[in-house]
Amino acid sequence: MISYNVSYNEIRETNRMIDEANLDVRTITMGISLLDCADADIGRFNEKVYEKITRRAQNLVRVGEDIGRQYGVPIVNERIAVTPVAIAAAGTNADSYVSVAHTLDRAAAETGVNFIGGFSALAHKGYSKGDRILVGCLAEALASTERVCGCVNVGNTRSGVDMNVVRDMGRVIKDMAYLTRENGSIACAKFVVFCNAVEDNPFMAGAFHGVGEKDALINVGVSGPGVVRNALKEARGADFETLCETIKRTAFKITRVGQLVAQEAAGRLGVPFGVIDLSLAPTPAVGDSVAEILREMGLEQPGAPGTTMAVAILNDNVKKGGVMASSYVGGLSGAFIPVSEDRGMIEAVSIGALTLEKLEAMTCVCSVGLDMIAVPGDTPAETISGLIADEAAIGMINGKTTAVRVIPAYGKAVGDTVEFGGLLGYAPVMPVNRFSCADFINRGGRVPAPIHSFKN
């Protein structure tokens, strides 16, 4: 393992960022492979899964808390990501994986983590047997568990987008919304649809442990929107070169903190270090907002003309600063723009400054996509699939990760508010284009990969 030396000045500056600007390590996520749990009998498979997770992660929460106390760095969450269940459980004799979801939920509760990701399928070229079984029970599984998160990858730049899977995702999300209608359709907040999903993302709801990863490893997600905003106060009125340099230098400092925590956690748990994901992930707390960074850059509100350029500058320089600080920056590293989790974005939506269409434009240059967006409960499944298709197109053509985490809040209309609580916050219900895309979505089949995907 590469040694990591931290100077006294870095410690002092880190303490200042924590005290004044809400710097935190958002998550220490342990990735665990379930491939060696394979068994034809679903009961034995579940027993192996529970045993391995609880054995591997038994000290995860304690170690996170110890590191936080020792270094004075807030560590908000400890989480687990596992091999996509559609792959790990494919060899069982089961026709449903709901019992696997319940097993994951029990293992998460036993280890004390707040979320476990990986009830997932990689279906970018269509369904395997395991994919089809998982998608068939996805709504029930996420609706009947508390801590289980899932995702489905519907496309990538090298293989195109499977529109049959895209079509099905709209229906699955509507089912999730209905099954958890008494609780703000919360199951939808635990599910994301990807194009170009990455194997080492530590953030929920899209985390899973890729099949190319080691048996177990530690990935750390570090966040600091408030730190960037505070730094930009010193660059008010400066030119764009100075603006970019300020963001880059600040991202470097934030990543150094994540590197320290990641290597400490890996060493204490006896698990290899994977990556640092430097993502400016906001929370509903005051001063912890990506929207406030955009205002500090000179926008009256997110959504104003120039917003897409501002997000591009922010995203690019966060990545540049991160790779200067660590050789192992990965995951989704960049800027997240979730609506419900960002007090400033909520305000921008509420006053009409930020629309769904403008958010889609911003996803062309941010690190993910349409995230934690509440739409009317009567939004047709095909319209949700259309939103997914648009994001998948952006990801496929531009060779970047895009995603959709949308909540068709059952019984809610435009102007209503949906409360999720905790880090998920609350969301104003946004209007969706009322014109139908049903005939387009229902064509079925696959969209081939773009011409520039052929790079060999």
N, C-alpha and C positions, 0 to 999 in steps of 0.2 A: 504493500500500500504506500502511496506517495505521502510523505510527511507533510503536515500543514502547520506552519508557524504563524502565529498571530502577534502583532506588535502591540505595545502599550497604547500607542496612538490609535490603533484600530479599535482596541477595546473601549477607549474613551469615546470615540466617535460612534461606535455601535450603541453604547449606553445612551448617548444623546438621541440617536435615531429611534431607539425604543421609547424613551421618555417623552419625546416631543412629536414623533411622527408615526406612531403605530407600526413600527417595523415588527414583523413576526415571522416565524416559521409556520406556515399555514398547515403543513402536514408532513409527518414522517410516515411513509407508506412502505410496508413490507410486501414485496411481491413473492408469491409462493406458487410453485408449479404443482399441478394436480395430475400430471401425466402418469406418475407412478402409482396413482390410486385406481387405475383402470381395473374394472371387474365386470363380468357379465351380469352379476346380480346387483341391482340398484341399492339394496339394503347394505350389502358389504361395501359397495362403493361409497355410500354416505358415511359409513363407519370409518373408512380410511381417510376420507376428506376431513371429517371432524377431528380425528386423532392428529393428522399432520398439521392442520392449521393451529390447533390449540397447543401443540408441542412447539412448533416453530415460533409462534407469536406470543408465547405465554408471558414474556418479560417486556414486550414492546411498549406498553403504556408506562410501566414503571421506569424503563430506561429514558423514555421521552420526558417524563416528569423530572427525573434526576438531572438530566442535561439542562433542562430549563432552569432549574434551581441553581445549578452550579455556575452557569454562564449568564444568568439573568436575561436570557432570551425567551420571550413568550413562545411556546410551542402549542399551537391551538388544537391540533388534532393528531391522533395516531390512527392509521388506517391500514387495511389489508387489500391487496389485489391478487386475484387468482387467475389461473389459466381459464380462457373462455370455456364456460360449462358445455357449450355445444360441441367442443372438441373433447374435453376431458371425459364427458359422460357418454360419448357416442358409442362406446362399446357395450353399454349396458342393454338389458332387455326391456327397458322402460319405454312407455309411450308418453310419459310426461316427466318433466324435471322439477315439478313443484316441490317434491320432497328434498331435492338438492338445495333449492332456495331456502327451505326451512332449516336445513343442516347448516348452511352458511350463516344464517341469522343466529342460530344457537352458538356457533363458533365465535361470531363477532361479539355476542353478549358475554361469553365466557372470557374472552381475552380483553374485553373492556373497550374495544375500538368503537367509534361511532358509525362508521360505514365500512362495508366490504364490497368491493367491485369485482366484476367478472361473470355475472349472470348474462353472458354475452355471446354473440355469434359474428363470425367474419364471413359475410355472405355477398361479397362484392362481385362474384361471378356466379351467383345463384346459390340455391340451398343444397347442402348435404343433408343426410338423414338427421344428424344431430341438430343442424341449424333449424330444420323444419319443426322438429319436436320442441326446441326451445322457443321459437317464435310463437308456436301454437299455445304455449302456456305462459308466455311472458307477462301478460297483463295480470293474470291470477297470481303469479309468483311475486311480483313487485307489490301488488295490492295487499297481499297477505303476510308480508314481512315488514319489519321496521328498519333494518339496517342494510338491506341488500340493494345494490345498484347494478344497472345493466346498460349495455349498449349494443348496437348492431352497426357494422360497417357495410355500407351499401355500394361503395365504389372506390376506385383509386385511379391515379393517373395512368398506370400501366395496363389496366384491364377495362376501364370504362365504368359505367354505372348500371347496375341491374335494376330496371324499372319495375319488375315484378315485386322485388323486395321493397322498393320505395313505396309502391302502392299499398303493400301490406302494412307498412309502418304507420300510415295515417289511420288505418283501422285499429291497430294495436294501441296507439296513443289515445284514441277515442274510448276504447274499452277500459284502459287504465283510469281515465278521467271519470268514467261512470262508476267503476268499482270503488273508487275512493271519493265519491261525490260529497260525502259527509265531512270530509277533511280537506277541503280545498283542492280536490283532485291531485293530492300530493304524490301519488305514484308516478305521475308524469315528471316530477322534479327529480326523480331517481333514475331517469332514463334519458339517453342521448343517442341520436343517430349521427354517424360519422361518414365522411368521405376521407380517405387517406388517414385512417386511425393509426396512432403510434403505439408501440408496444411497451413504452416505459413512462407513460403519463401517470403521475402520482395523484392527480386531482380527480375528485368525483364530480359527476356520476360516471365518467367515461374510463376510469382506470381499469386495466386488466393486465395480467402478467403474460407477456408474449411468449409464443412457443420457441422463439430464438433466444430467450433469456436463460440465465442460470437457474438452478433449482430454487434458490431463494436469493433475494437481494434487497437493498435499501435504496429507495428513491425519495428525495426530499423536495418538497415544493415550498419556495420561499417567496414572500410577498411584501411589498412596501409602497403602495400608491402614495401614502402620506409623505414618505421620505422624498420621492420624486417631486411631489408638489412643493414641499418646503425648499428643496434645492432650486426649483425654477423661480421662486420668489426673488432669488439673488440675480436672476438673469432677465428680469423684466425690461423690455425695451431693447434687449440685445438682438443681434442678427441671428439668422438661422444656424450658421456654423456654431455659434456660441450655445444656442439652444440644444443642438444635437450633442455637442461635447458635454454639456451639463448632464443630460440624461444618461449618456454613456458612462461617465465617471460615477454617477450615483448607482447605476445598475451594477457596476463593478464592486462597489462597496457592499451592496446588498448580497450579491452572490458569494462574497467571501464569508459572510455569516453562515449562509446555507452550507457552504463547503465544510466549515468547521463542525457544524451540527451533524451533517451527514456522515463524516468520517468517525466522529465520536460514537454515533449510534451504531454504525456498522461494526466498529471495533468491540463495543460492549455486548452486542448481540451475537457476535461471531458469524455475521452474515456479510457477504461482499457489498461494497458500495457500488451503486449503479450510476445514477445521474442526479444533477441538480436541475430542477425546473424552476427557472426564474420567471414567474408569471405575475404581473400586476393584477392580482385578484382582489377586487374590492369586497367590503362588507358593509352592512347597513350602518355601521358606526360613523359618527361625525369625524371627518378628517381622514377617512380611509376609502377614498373615492377616485376612480379613474376620471369621472366627469369633472371633478375639481382640478385635475391635471390639465384637462382640455381648456377649462376656463383660464387657468394660470398661463396657458400658452397664448391666450388672446381671443378666445371665442366667448361671445356673450353666453351662449348655451350650447351644449352638445346638440348637433343637428343643424347648426348654422352653416352656411357655405364655408368651406375650408375644413370641415370636420374630418373628412376622409383623409386629407393630407396630414392633419394633425395626428390622427391615429397611426398613419403610416410612419411618420417621424418617430413617434413614441415606440412603436413596435420594433422597428428596425434598430434603434439605438439601445433599447433594452437588450436585444439579442447580442449586439456588438459588445456591450459592456460585460455581459455574462460570459461570453467566450474568452474575453481577456482575463477573467478571474478564475476560470476552471476549464480543464480540458474535457470535462464530462458534463457539459450542459446539454440537456435533452428534454424529453417530454414535449410540452407545447410552447415553452418559453416565449413570452411576449406580453401583450396586453389583452386581458379579458374585458368584455363589455356586457356582462349580465345586467339585465334591467332590475330585477327584484333585489339583487344583492348590493346595489349601488344607490345610495341616497340621492346623489346628484342626477343619475339617469332617471330615477323615479320622478324627480321634480321636472326634468326636461320633457318627459312623456306627458306628465300631468298638465303642463301649460301649452302643449302642442308644438314644442320646438323639435321634438324627436319622434319620427314616425317609423313604422315597420320597414318601409322602403329605404329610408336613410340608414337604418341599422343594417339592412342587407348590403348596402354599398360599403359600409364600414367594415363588414366582415371580409371584404376582398383584401384587406390589408392588416387586420388584427390577427391574433394568434389562433382563434377558433371560429365561432360563428354566432348564429342567433341563439341567445342563451337566456334561460329563465324568463321567457316572455309569456305573459298570460293573454289569451285571446278568448273571444266569446265562446261559451259552452256549446252553442249550436253551429259552430264552424264545421262545415262538412269534412269528412275524412279525406276526400280527394283534394281539398284545399290545403290541408296539412301536408299531404303528400307533395303537393305543388311547391310548398315552402321548402320541403326537404330536397326536392329535385333541383330547385334553384341554387341552394347552398352546395349540393353535390356538384353541380356544373361549375361553380366558382372554384371548388377544390380540385376537381379533375383537370380543368383547363390550366389552372395556375400552379399546379403541383404543390398545393398546400393543404393542411388539415382544415376542414370545415365541419361544422356540426350544427344540429338543431336540437334544442331542449325547449319545447314549447308546451304550454299547459292550457288546453281548452277547458277552462274552468266551468264545471257543470253548473248550470243555473245562473251563470253570471253573464252580464252584458257590458258593452262599452261604457266606461265611466265607473263601473264597480271596482272594488279592490279585493284582492285575494291575499289572505294572510298565510304565510308558511312558517314563520317563526325562526329563531336562531340565525345562523349565517345565511339561510335562504331568504330571509327578509319578507317583503310583501311587494305586490305588483299591481299597478293599475291595469285594467283590461284594455288592450289596444285594439283598434279597428283593423280588420283584414279586408283586402280587396274583395268586393262582393261578387265579382264576375267569375263564372265557373271555369275550371280547368279539367273537369271530369273526363271528357272525351279524350283529352290528351293523356292523362294519367293512365286511363284504362286501356291504352294501346297494348301495354305489356311488352315483354322482351328486354333486350339489353341495348344500351347506347354504347357503341364501340369506343375504344380509347382514342384520344385525340392524336393527330399526326405527329406532334412533337414528343409523344411518349416513346417513340422508337429511338433509343439512344445507344444501343449496342453497336 
